[in-house]
Amino acid sequence: MAAKPAAELKDRFPLQASAIEAAIAQSGHAPESLAYLPMVGRKSFWTVLHDPATADIVVFMPLDSF
């Protein structure tokens, strides 16, 4: 799965928009400069927001973005 623009998250998950905005704000990056990938744990799903230019992980949030 390829990373997708973080700005798409609010469109895909409108009920989680405030949590998504908070995670992006916590990152200190502009939404347009971030991408996201889903992450699977043993018992939970998370979303990783990262800088696609450097591949640095910026913030995690408990959201199943599959």
NUNU-98720 format. One record per residue: x, y, z of N, C-alpha, C, O, CB in turn; residue in three letters. Coordinates in steps of 0.1 Angstrom, whole numbers. Glycine has a CB too. Layout:
N
[pt [X, Y, Z], [X, Y, Z], [X, Y, Z], [X, Y, Z], [X, Y, Z], ala] ...
***
This chain:
66
[pt [8, -12, 0], [0, 0, 0], [9, 12, 0], [18, 13, 8], [-10, 0, 12], met] [pt [6, 22, -9], [13, 34, -9], [7, 44, 0], [-5, 44, 3], [13, 40, -24], ala] [pt [16, 53, 5], [11, 64, 14], [2, 73, 6], [3, 75, -6], [23, 72, 20], ala] [pt [-8, 79, 13], [-17, 88, 8], [-16, 101, 15], [-12, 102, 26], [-32, 83, 8], lys] [pt [-20, 113, 9], [-20, 126, 15], [-28, 126, 28], [-39, 121, 28], [-25, 136, 6], pro] [pt [-23, 132, 38], [-29, 132, 51], [-42, 140, 51], [-52, 138, 58], [-20, 138, 62], ala] [pt [-43, 150, 42], [-55, 158, 40], [-67, 150, 37], [-78, 154, 39], [-52, 169, 30], ala] [pt [-65, 138, 30], [-76, 130, 27], [-83, 123, 39], [-94, 119, 38], [-72, 119, 17], glu] [pt [-76, 122, 50], [-81, 115, 62], [-94, 121, 66], [-104, 114, 70], [-71, 115, 73], leu] [pt [-95, 134, 67], [-108, 141, 72], [-119, 138, 62], [-131, 137, 67], [-105, 156, 73], lys] [pt [-117, 137, 49], [-128, 133, 40], [-132, 119, 42], [-144, 116, 41], [-123, 136, 26], asp] [pt [-123, 110, 44], [-126, 96, 46], [-132, 93, 59], [-141, 84, 60], [-113, 87, 44], arg] [pt [-128, 100, 70], [-133, 98, 83], [-138, 110, 90], [-132, 116, 99], [-122, 91, 92], phe] [pt [-150, 116, 85], [-155, 129, 90], [-158, 128, 105], [-157, 139, 111], [-167, 133, 82], pro] [pt [-162, 117, 110], [-165, 116, 125], [-152, 118, 133], [-153, 121, 145], [-172, 104, 128], leu] [pt [-141, 115, 127], [-128, 116, 135], [-120, 129, 131], [-108, 130, 134], [-119, 104, 131], gln] [pt [-127, 138, 124], [-120, 150, 119], [-113, 158, 130], [-102, 163, 128], [-130, 159, 113], ala] [pt [-119, 159, 142], [-112, 167, 153], [-100, 160, 158], [-90, 167, 161], [-122, 170, 164], ser] [pt [-100, 147, 159], [-88, 139, 163], [-77, 140, 153], [-66, 141, 156], [-92, 125, 166], ala] [pt [-81, 140, 140], [-72, 141, 129], [-65, 154, 129], [-53, 155, 128], [-78, 138, 115], ile] [pt [-73, 165, 131], [-68, 178, 131], [-58, 180, 143], [-48, 186, 142], [-79, 189, 132], glu] [pt [-62, 174, 154], [-53, 175, 166], [-40, 168, 164], [-30, 173, 168], [-61, 169, 179], ala] [pt [-40, 157, 158], [-28, 149, 155], [-19, 157, 145], [-7, 158, 147], [-31, 135, 149], ala] [pt [-25, 163, 135], [-17, 171, 126], [-12, 183, 132], [0, 187, 130], [-26, 175, 114], ile] [pt [-20, 190, 141], [-15, 202, 148], [-3, 198, 158], [6, 205, 159], [-26, 208, 156], ala] [pt [-4, 186, 164], [6, 181, 173], [19, 179, 165], [30, 181, 171], [2, 169, 180], gln] [pt [18, 175, 153], [30, 173, 145], [38, 185, 142], [50, 184, 140], [26, 166, 132], ser] [pt [31, 197, 141], [38, 209, 138], [40, 211, 123], [48, 220, 119], [51, 209, 145], gly] [pt [34, 202, 115], [36, 203, 100], [23, 207, 94], [12, 205, 100], [40, 189, 95], his] [pt [23, 212, 82], [11, 216, 75], [5, 203, 70], [12, 193, 66], [14, 225, 63], ala] [pt [-8, 202, 69], [-15, 189, 65], [-10, 185, 51], [-9, 173, 48], [-30, 191, 65], pro] [pt [-7, 195, 42], [-3, 192, 28], [11, 186, 28], [14, 180, 18], [-4, 205, 20], glu] [pt [18, 187, 38], [32, 182, 38], [33, 168, 44], [44, 163, 46], [41, 192, 45], ser] [pt [22, 162, 48], [22, 149, 55], [15, 139, 46], [6, 142, 38], [15, 150, 68], leu] [pt [19, 126, 48], [12, 115, 42], [9, 105, 54], [14, 106, 65], [21, 108, 31], ala] [pt [0, 96, 51], [-4, 86, 61], [-3, 72, 56], [-4, 69, 44], [-18, 89, 66], tyr] [pt [-1, 63, 65], [-1, 48, 63], [-8, 42, 74], [-6, 46, 86], [14, 43, 61], leu] [pt [-16, 32, 71], [-22, 24, 82], [-11, 15, 88], [-2, 10, 82], [-34, 15, 77], pro] [pt [-13, 12, 101], [-4, 3, 108], [-12, -7, 116], [-22, -3, 123], [6, 11, 118], met] [pt [-8, -20, 116], [-16, -30, 123], [-8, -35, 135], [4, -39, 133], [-19, -42, 113], val] [pt [-14, -35, 146], [-8, -42, 158], [-15, -55, 160], [-23, -59, 153], [-9, -32, 170], gly] [pt [-11, -62, 171], [-17, -75, 174], [-32, -73, 177], [-40, -82, 173], [-11, -81, 186], arg] [pt [-36, -63, 184], [-50, -61, 187], [-56, -48, 184], [-67, -45, 188], [-51, -63, 202], lys] [pt [-49, -40, 176], [-54, -27, 173], [-49, -22, 160], [-39, -27, 154], [-51, -17, 184], ser] [pt [-55, -11, 155], [-51, -5, 142], [-47, 10, 145], [-54, 16, 153], [-62, -6, 131], phe] [pt [-37, 15, 139], [-32, 28, 141], [-30, 35, 127], [-29, 28, 117], [-20, 29, 150], trp] [pt [-28, 48, 127], [-25, 55, 115], [-12, 62, 118], [-11, 69, 128], [-36, 64, 110], thr] [pt [-2, 61, 109], [11, 68, 110], [11, 80, 101], [8, 79, 89], [23, 59, 107], val] [pt [13, 92, 106], [15, 104, 98], [30, 106, 96], [37, 106, 106], [8, 117, 104], leu] [pt [35, 107, 84], [49, 109, 82], [52, 120, 71], [43, 124, 64], [55, 96, 78], his] [pt [64, 124, 71], [69, 134, 61], [74, 126, 49], [84, 118, 50], [81, 143, 67], asp] [pt [67, 126, 38], [70, 118, 26], [84, 122, 20], [90, 114, 13], [60, 119, 16], pro] [pt [89, 134, 23], [102, 138, 17], [113, 131, 25], [124, 128, 18], [103, 153, 18], ala] [pt [112, 129, 38], [122, 123, 45], [119, 109, 51], [128, 102, 56], [126, 132, 57], thr] [pt [107, 105, 50], [102, 93, 56], [102, 93, 71], [100, 82, 77], [110, 81, 51], ala] [pt [104, 105, 77], [104, 106, 92], [89, 104, 97], [80, 110, 92], [110, 119, 97], asp] [pt [88, 96, 107], [75, 94, 113], [73, 106, 122], [81, 110, 131], [74, 81, 122], ile] [pt [61, 113, 121], [58, 125, 128], [49, 123, 140], [51, 128, 150], [52, 135, 118], val] [pt [38, 115, 138], [29, 112, 148], [21, 100, 145], [19, 96, 133], [19, 125, 150], val] [pt [16, 93, 156], [7, 81, 154], [-6, 85, 160], [-7, 94, 169], [13, 69, 162], phe] [pt [-17, 79, 155], [-30, 81, 161], [-38, 68, 160], [-37, 61, 150], [-37, 93, 153], met] [pt [-46, 66, 170], [-54, 53, 170], [-66, 54, 160], [-77, 57, 164], [-59, 50, 184], pro] [pt [-64, 52, 148], [-74, 53, 137], [-72, 41, 127], [-61, 40, 122], [-74, 66, 130], leu] [pt [-82, 33, 125], [-81, 23, 114], [-83, 29, 101], [-95, 31, 97], [-91, 11, 117], asp] [pt [-73, 32, 94], [-74, 39, 81], [-73, 30, 69], [-71, 35, 58], [-63, 50, 80], ser] [pt [-75, 17, 71], [-76, 8, 60], [-88, 10, 51], [-90, 4, 41], [-76, -6, 64], phe] 
***
